[in-house]
Amino acid sequence: MLITRDILNKALEDKMPLFHDGDYIDDDVLYDLFCAPAKMQILPNGKKGRVAFISKENRNILCAELMRHISKKPQERFDKIYYKLKCQSCGNDFAVHITKNQIINRMFKIKDSVKPIYGSPTDDKYYATYHAHYISFRQLYNIKFGGADNIYICDSCIDKFISDSNREAFEILERNDKFEWFLSNESANDWRRLLFYKVPDCVGTKINTINGDSWTDDKYNEWQKDQERKREEERNHQRKLEEIRHQQKQNEEAERERTKRENELFLARHQSNTPTQRYINQFCKKDSNIDITDKEIQREALSPKDVNYEAIQKHNSKLYREYLQSPLWKIISSKVKWNANYRCEKCGSTKNLVTHHTSYEFKGIEFLAFHTLQCLCSKCHEKEHEK
């Protein structure tokens, strides 16, 4: 059935489905569906605004029967309606189809649906081979006749055009004098000359074809060899520079490593003789063999001279479990118990006495802050930690 504008307007007025599989539409219906501009209307808020000539709701109604059926075959996924075009080569009519999705979303354009001029990269049927490479019909047409829009040609005319054009192009590739033909005035007005181009900015002559082949003369070949020789020399020079830089980097790294080891050995020797290190070795290591009951040793442990308290605290905090077994802690603990007259400062018990930290701010250097320590019995000590 041919759908005209009157039939379309009647269907819109009655809110009835219109399109059926295999229907044709005329030019007026094509314009109303896909080309008509939006029209001015009074919107629900009282203001004027542009709305689609045929709303999407009406398009859904027009395509209602098409929407109910989807074929199981991928190539027939949607029911189709058709629009007739006239081939401008042979004059015969041929049809292009329009899907329900294109009608509902107003997405149809003739130039997107007619492959000859606007060939789709995914549709090899409308591409022809030129030697070993693809060249679309549109490219070939524009090379031969110049740019052309809105020229619609049927499939049979497409095949004939591509066949004839390729045969004419292949004639040049088969000629023994193709190089001379390209450089001569004979090729100046020949469309086939556009299938080849001369490479600029080189010594001699090089001509590339649209299929990727190339023709060169002796002068160009000699120049190309000279360029390759220069590039190889430059690559060799760069490789040598890279090797020199790599060797220099290795030497620098080896020198830095040697200097680092020397510095570490120097610092180790120097630090082992400092007052701080001697104090740590004597009082802060659990295996130090000294008499902690000696009054002079106790004074030296609790009132050290010329030492770095931060270094002592860092050492004792890092090895805290060992520090609690060291002579220094035993001297400090004995001093705390002696100050408390060997009684728990909470309950007065004299049994199972331990030294308790009220603050760990001076952990490792408690001899500077005896106020942070308490003498407690084990029961009171547990209660303090439970808090």
Secondary structure, 3 states (H helix, E strand, C coil): CEECHHHHHHHHHHCCCCCCCCCEECHHHHHHHHCCCCEEEECCCCCEEEECCCCHHHHHHHCHHHHHCCCCCHHHCCCEEEEEEECCCCCCEEEEEEEHHHHHHCCCCHHHHCCCCCCCCCCHHHEEEECCEEEEHHHHHHHHHCCCCCCCCCHHHHHHHHHHHHHHHHHHHCCCCHHHHHHCHHHCCCHHHHHEEECCCCCCCEEEECCCCEEECHHHHHHHHHHHHHHHHHHHHHHHHHHHHHHHHHHHHHHHHHHHHHHHHHHHHHHCCCHHHHHHHHHHCCCCCCCCCCHHHHHHHHCCCCCCHHHHHHHHHHCHHHHCCCHHHHHHHHHHHHHCCCCCCCCCCCCCEEEEECCCCCCCCHHHCHHHEEEEEHHHHHHHHHC
